[in-house]
């Protein structure tokens, strides 16, 4: 393609995805339940929470960490890395131009 790749502006990105994010459910997990998952300790508390909740409610994970994406997929979950989402967003912007 002859299109030059433009850096994604996070404000433009959030303007586009905010309506979809508002439709999504939000979940939390207690620290006590989380700390029982020693196998997830290597990911840190935030990513541990993300992985545990995603497994509990069988939902997709959106992450900026390739290892977290891989971990979730290893257990049959759907995961998307932020760079993949940004790439999709960039491609949509190219189609519009």
Helices and strands as residue ranges (DSSP letters): H 10-23, H 31-34, G 38-43, H 44-57, E 61-63, H 66-74, E 79-81, H 82-96
